[in-house]
Amino acid sequence: MLNQKTIDIIKSTVPVLEEHGEKITTTFYQLMFSSHPELLNIFNHANQKQGRQQKALAGTVYAAAKYIDNLGAIIPVVKQIAHKHRSLGIKPEHYPIVGKHLLLAIKEVLGEAATDEIINAWAEAYGVIADAFISIEADMYDEAANQTGGWDGFGRFVVDRKVKESDVITSFYFKPVDQNKIAVFQPGQYISVKITMEGEEYTHIRQYSLSDSPGKDYYRISVKREAGTANPDGLISNYLHEKVNEGDIILLSAPAGDFVLDTEKNNPVVLLSGGVGLTPMVSMLKTIAEIQPERDVTFIHAAANGNVHALRDEVASLKKENVKSYVFYDSPSEEDRSQGLFDVEGYVTRDWLENNVDAKHADFYFCGPVPFMKSVNRSLKEMGIEEERIHFEFFGAKGSLED
């Protein structure tokens, strides 16, 4: 427990963190990777290069300071991050390294304003926060390894099938090399894929949502090829599309993530996706169809056109009285029009949702590009949907949907 003096000092730094947070976290990563380059085997290089990880960490540090006298308020955020840490292989021995370089970064950025009293208070607070992460992650590691079909770290899987779903999205079906059972997962969860590339000094780890329902003898991910390997996001997606073939061995983490469909409830569900954001949504849709066949569900997907629309036939095959499906294309081709491959030309809007979705009792789940998610989130709030009925997932580092 922190004493009141330490709490007061930490809370006094909140305005400073709000102003200088990203500079502190950017400096932190520079210092840490300079001293411990081996950690580049764990951290997402794309998120680093594009500044997403720095922004996400700044938000976490700011929240920790703001709620230092009530850390229970940020436990949901801690658990979300802990899922990611477990899937990456972050262990207790990494926390002292992080703490040391975070304090060095605070001191470097703030200069004389970072008094010994402030640094000592943050050192004490970091210890308490780190212990919370370590404790939660220990339980997650134990559960991942000891569940039926579970394993520790990264398991060896063979690419059983590779299926082109659209011009930009390909699905990969993975089965365990040892042919044992695999751990079940909750619809909406992801796995980490660990890649060692020829010519690359460090390994690369990426998270991909599982795009099929649980209970199969395989895991499936559906990966969008990002534009160009010069784009950090494109390095691994292009490698998977171009270099990974059926029969290859890939290292996978056990499923993780807290963005999951609540199958304990029977109220209506609205699933909204943009682009490759449909992957966790398809998992949720198929799960409802299989284990809650009477539950009302509305599936809404937005894409540019039919050329980039993946898993269309799979979703269409699930349509029935209690399953409604709508497709939005913002740039449909003449072929899309002639074949009637979409329902609405344009974007998902608040007006359309109000006129076509029974929102009174539904839970809303959504995922996709950040502009799409911001628009959906804003529309739902304007419609008066309560926070507890709004669920969303970011691909990559944690971000904000606030404009």
N, C-alpha and C positions, 0 to 999 in steps of 0.2 A: 504493500500500500504506500502511496505517496503522501507525504505530509502536506499541510496546507500551504506552507511557504513555497514548496516546489510547484504545487499546482498553480499558485498565483503567478509565479515567474513564467511558467509555460504559457499560461493564458495571456500574459502580457505580450508575448511574442506573436500572437495571432495576426495582428495587423501587418507585422513585418513579413510573416510567411505569406500572407495574401499578396503582398507587393513583390517579394523577391523569391517566392517559392520555386519557380521554374529555373531561375538562375542558380539557386542552391542545388537543386537536383541535377541539373546539367553538369555543374562542377563536381558533384558527388560521383556521378558515373565516370567522368573523366579521371578523377583521382583513383577510384577503385579499380578500373580496368587497367590503368597504368601500373598499379601495384600488383594486381591479381588478374593478369590477362586470361588465365585459365577459366575464369568465370564467363568468358565469352562463349564457352561451350554450352552454357545454360541460357543466357539471356538472348532475347529475340533481337537480332541485328537490325531488322527492318524497323521495329518500333524505336530502336535507338536512333537510327539515322533520320527518321522522320519526326523525331521529337515527341512521339506519343507516350513513350515510357516515362520521360521526364515530366510531362504534364500530369500523367496519372499518379506518379509518386508524389508530386507536389500536392495534388489534391488529397492524397492519403495522409501526408504529414500535416497538412492544414487541418484536416478533420480530427486527427489525433490530438492536436494542440487545443482545438476548440472544445473537444469533449473529454479532455484529460481528467476532469472530475466526474465523468460518467461514461467510462469506456464501454459500458454495456450498450450504449446507444450506437456504437459503430461495429458491434459484433457481426451483424450481417455483412458489412463490407470486409471485415477481417476474414470471415468464412469464404467469401467469394475469392479473395486474393489467395487464401490458403489452398483452395482447390487448384488454382493455377500453379502455386508453388509445388504442391504434391505431384502434379502432372509433369513438372519440369525437373524434379529431383532436388529441390532446394532443401537442405538439411540444417540441423541446429548449428553445426560448425560454421555455417555461412553468416549467421547473424552477428557475431562479434566483428567480422570484417565489414559488414554493412554499417554497423553502428560507428565504428572508428572513422570511416570515411564520410559518413553523414555529418558527424561533428566537425571534422576538418573542413568540410564544405561550408557549413554554417559560419565557421570562424573566418574562412577565406572571403566569403561574400560580404559578410556584415562588418568585418574588420574590427575596429575598436568597440563598436556597439555590441559585439559578442563578448561580454564580460565573462570572467571565470564563473561568476554566479550563474549566468545563463547557460553556459556550456555544461556546468556540473548538474544543473537542473535537467537539461535535456538528456544527459548521460543516464541519469536516474530514471527519467521517464521512458527513454528508449528501452532500458532493461525490462521495465514492466510490460511495455507493448510487445517486445520480442518474446517474452515468456508466454504471452497470450497466443501469439502465432505458433510458437513451438508446440505448445500444449494441444492446440486444435489440430495442427498438422500431424502430430504423433498419432492421434486417433484416426486421421484419414489414411495415413500410411498403413496402420494396422488393419483397418477395414479393407483397403485395397488388396493387401497381400493375403489376408486370411479368409476372405469371402470365397464361396464356391467358385472355382474357375479363376480366382484372382492370382496376382503375382506382384513381386516387388520390383520397382524400377522399370526398366524397359524390357518387354518380352519380345521374342522372335516370332514374326508372323510372315507367312508367304502370301504373295499377291495371287489370289485364286482366280480372280477375274478383273479385267480392265474394260470398262464400257464407256464409249463416247455418248454423252447425253445431249450435247448441243455443240455449237461451234466453239464454245469457250469452257464448257464444263465436262469433266470426265469423272466417272465413279470408279473407285477401287474397292474390291472385296478382299478382306484379309481373313485368313484362317491360321490358327496357331501351328507352328512347325511341329510341336509335339503331339498334335491332334487331340489334345485334352479339351475339356469343356472350357468355354470362355465366360468371364464374369458378365452377369446381366448389367444393364444400365438403365437409367431413367431417360425417357424421351426428352431431348433437349441437350443432353450432355455431349461432351467432346472427348477426343483422345489426342494425345500428343504424338507426333511423328518425328522421330529423330533420324536425321540424314547426315551421312558423312560423304562429302563430295570431293572428287579428285581435284586437286589444285587449291582446295580451301583449307586454311590452317585450322579452323575450328568447326566443330559440328554445328548443325542448325536444327532447332526444334520449333515446330509449328503446331498449333492446335487446330483441329478440324472437327466440326460438329458431325455426329453420327447421323446419317441420313435415312436409315431404315429403322423399323421398330425393333424393340428388344426381343430376346428369346430365340434368335437364329443361331446357327453355328458359325457365323461370320460377323465381322464388323464391316460397315460400309461408310466410306466418306465420299463426298462429291465435291471435287476441287475445281475452282475457277482458275483458268490460266490468266494471270495478270500480264499486262502489256510489258514485254521486254525484260530481260534479265538485269538491265541497268537499274530498273525499278527494284528497290529492296524487296518489296512484296512479291515480285515476279521471279526471284531467284529460285525459290523452292517450288512454287507452283509450276514453273516451266520445267524444272528438273523432273517432277513427278510425271508431267504430261509426256515429256520427250525421252526420258532415260529409264523410267521404272516400268517394267513389263511383267506380264504374268510369269510366275515362277520365281521372281526376285524375293529376297528376304528383306523385310523392313522391321525396324524397332518401334514398338508402340508402348505407350503408357496405358495403365488401366483407365477406364472411363472416369471423368471428373466433371465438375461444374454444378452450379446451383440454379441455373436457369432450366427448370424442369416443369413438365406438365403435372398439375395436381390431379391425380387419378382418384383421390379420395372424394372429390366433389363430383356432382352430377349436373351442375348448372351449365348453360350453354357456353361454348367456347368460340372465340373469333381468333383465327390465326392469320396474321398479315406478314407478307414477306416481299422484299425487293431483291431482284437479282439472285445471287448465290445465297442470300439470307433465307431462302426457302428450305435449306437442308435440315435445320432442327425442326422446322414447321412440318415437313413431310414425315419426320419421325413421330411427331405428336399426332398428326392426322391419322397415320396408319395404326398407331397404338389405340386411339379412340375407336377406330373401325373394328379392331380386333378384340378389345377387352371391354369397351363401353359402347356397344353397337346402337344403343338407344339414345345416346347423348347427342344433343344438337350441336353441330359444328359448322362454322362458316370459314372457308379457306379462301383467302384473297391474295393473289400473287401479281406483282407488277414487274414487267420486264420491258426492254426496248422493243423487241419483236420476237417472232417465232424462231429465228436463227439462234438466239441465245437463251431460249426458254427450255430449261432442263426438267426432266421428270414429269412432263406434261401428261403423257398417257397414263402414267402410274397414278397420278392424282385423279385424272378423269375417270379411271376405273372404279374409284371409290364413291362416286356420286350416287346418292340414293335419297330417299325422302328426307332424312334428317341430316344429310351432308350436302351443303351448298358450296359451290365453287365458282369463283369469278376471276377472270384473267384481264389484266390491264396491260395494254401495249401503248407506249408513248410515241413510238416510231414504227408503226406496222408497215409491212411490205404489201405489195399487191397480192402476193400469194396468201399472206395472212388474211387479207380481206376476203379473197375469193373462197378460201377454205373455211372461213368462219372460225379461225383459231383463237379469237379473243372476244371478250364481252364488252369492254369499254376502251375507247381510245382516249388516252390522256393519263392523268395521275389520280391516285386515290385521294379524294378530298373529304373534308368534313361534311359537306352537303350530301355527298354520295353515301357516306357512312350513316348519316342520320336517316336517309331515305330507304336504305336497303338492309340495315342490320338492326336486329332487335337488341338494343344495348342495355336494356333495363337491368338484366340479371347476369349478363355475360362477363366472363373473364377474357381479357385481351392479351395475346402474346404476339410480339413482333420482332423482326430482325431484318437487317439489310444495310445498305449504305447509310452513312450518318445523315445526309439530307433527308432521305426517306424516313428515317426513324424520328428525326426532329419534327417533320411534318405530321406524322401519325401521332406522336406524343402530344403535340400541340392541339391537334383535332380532338383527341380523346379528352383532354383536360377541358377544352371549350365545350364539349358535350356533357361535362359534369361527371365523367367517370372517376370514381374514387381511386386514390393511389393504390390501394390494396388489390384492385382488379386490373392493374396495368403491370405487365411483365415484359421485360425486353432483354436482349443480349447484344453486347458489343462483340464484333470480331476484332481481336487484337487487344491492345491496352485499354483499360477502363477509361471511358470518356464521359462527357456530359451531353445531355439532350437539351439543355437550356440554351436559348439564343443569346 
